[in-house]
Amino acid sequence: MLTEKPLNAYWNFAADSGEHGLELGWNREVPGCAEKILVPSCWNEWKEEMRGYDGVAWYFREFYILEDPDVKRHTLFFYGVHYRCEIWVNGLPAGAHVGGFTPFEIDITEYAKLNAANLVAIRVDSRLNAFSVPPAGVDWYNYGGVYREVMLRGCGTCFFEDVTVRTKISGGINIALETSGYDPGAKTTIAVRVCESWSGLPVFEKEFELNSASGDLSFCLNNPKLWSLEDPRLYDFTLTLRTNGRISDIWRHKIGVREVSVKDRRVFINNEPVILRGYSKHEEYPMHARTFVKEIVQKDYDLLRHGGCNFVRLVHYPHHPGEYDIASETGFAVIAEAPNVNFTRAFFADGEVRQNSQSQLNEFIKHYKNHACILFWSLFSECLGDSDEAVEFMSGCVRMAKASDPTRLTIHASHRPREDRCHGFFDIIGINYWNGWFNGETLEEGSALLDEMASLYPDKPMIMTSGGWEGIPGVHAYRSELKWSEESQANYLDGLTRMYQSKSYIAGQILWTFNDFRVMPWLDPDKDWLRGWWTQKPAEMNFKGVMDYYRRPKLAYYRMQEAFNRWKDVFK
């Protein structure tokens, strides 16, 4: 962007449980019942009365746009609004978006007034339904609101639509560009500047001429410092777009020079085999819910590193881009996950689900593909891959991901691996092993399952993408092995990890989960179908974390610290 102004502040807010706001003209003016709420934040953490609110609410903010001779296009950039939203500027419909976890941009140029007050009104609907992406009933809390930052951005008539940076360990760099507003009659240039993030010193500067709306820029960095888990070096890339000599747009990103590959059932970074070990991690924090606070998230990664980890699965949706920045800067491998969760055959056959899923996947990869930490795209999680519809849908999404980003590996975290017909489409066999906790299967039975899957796909590495045990903080039963005790959790996770470590085809392990987190109420006495095998969630919490909700370690954290440290060199 050429200019950027944060709109993070107290906005006016009004819940609309009866859904009368539109007919009352709330899209044109702030209602008298409005109160102040901080943006970004989740309305469920705003005050106690809103804790369980799931529905429609409105946000209002007045802002000014000062005239700038170089700025011809004005946009509102949203990092995340959950789940659906409609946006008006000065009473006029400016845009809408579906999907609670992907950034999006709304062009407001034709609706905005310069050097004057402008009113933006946002109608947000947090509700999920049977065919939303993700669907209702997922095993996490459904927070609502404008919970990530909002930015007012400006650029010229020609601007960057998409930028993809691909790197080689030799230092070769390719930048694929797409622009909008390109004028073939104008002289359009792109100046590329690359600096070392750790020193600030420039290592490459050159101006390229752009002769079409899209293009590829290629050059080489001499003796590059490679990004790795042990030494995560990053470079500051700045691309400056000029039209007839005047700056029209600027793109910035931190880039790691590295390559990811698979061979002999191992994952390689820069042609070196790595063993990956860590946890799943929801985007949830005390008092802040799903809102990103850099210092708090950084502390999580300090705790992960101290716990012997180099690997995180960011579930079950795109997290704030700032978390991937932290993971890149601190040397973590990341499974970045699309919100395609718990799909059944009916989902795969539904045209609206297909359109919604593909739209969110495109936004996800577009905005996240330049983060060095992302080694894997998790395109599906615990989806039923046993039907013709699933085969067609999943294979199509893999093709989409590879077309947008061929440099990363794809995975499906499958909870029914024997029945799944789609493993062959993915680079990695991902298995969620839950039978120990839910069904009482022994580790020996789990071991036999993994050996069976490995024999079916002898050319693919396997990553254990999930599996865990609940331990309620402070509940101890050293001798009796009470199922919800900290001791039973620690013993099970340690035994599970020892079993994984005995398998040469397992390239990495993710345990569920790093910290306890909130869930929606599960057990409804009027709905017998919810009883079955599904475990009740005490206090509307999932207690499978090795940390409690406030990041206080349980016994399992220290046991897994020892277990992960044993696994550091097992494949070398």
Secondary structure, DSSP 8 states (H G I E B T S, - for coil): --EEEE--EEEEEEE-TT--TTTTTTTTS--TT-EEEEES--GGGT-GGGTT--SEEEEEEEEE----TT--EEEEEES--BSEEEEEETTEEEEEEE-SSS-EEEE-TTT--TTSEEEEEEEEE----TTSSS-TT-SS----B--S-EEEEEE-SSEEEEEEEEE-TTSEEEEEEEEES--TTS-EEEEEEEEETTT--EEEEEEEEE-SSEEEEEEE-SS---B-SSSB--EEEEEEEEETTEEEEEEEEEE----EEEETTEEEETTEEE-EEEEEE-S-BTTTBT---HHHHHHHHHHHHHTT--EEEE-SS---HHHHHHHHHHT-EEEEE-S-BS--HHHHH-HHHHHHHHHHHHHHHHHHTT-TTEEEEEEEES----SHHHHHHHHHHHHHHHHH-TTSEEEEEES-TTT-S-GGGSSEEEEE--HHHHT---HHHHHHHHHHHHHH-TTS-EEEEE-B----TT---TTT--TTSHHHHHHHHHHHHHHHHT-TTEEEEEEB-SB-EE------TT-GGGTTT----GGGEE---SB-TT--B-HHHHHHHHHHHHTTTTT-
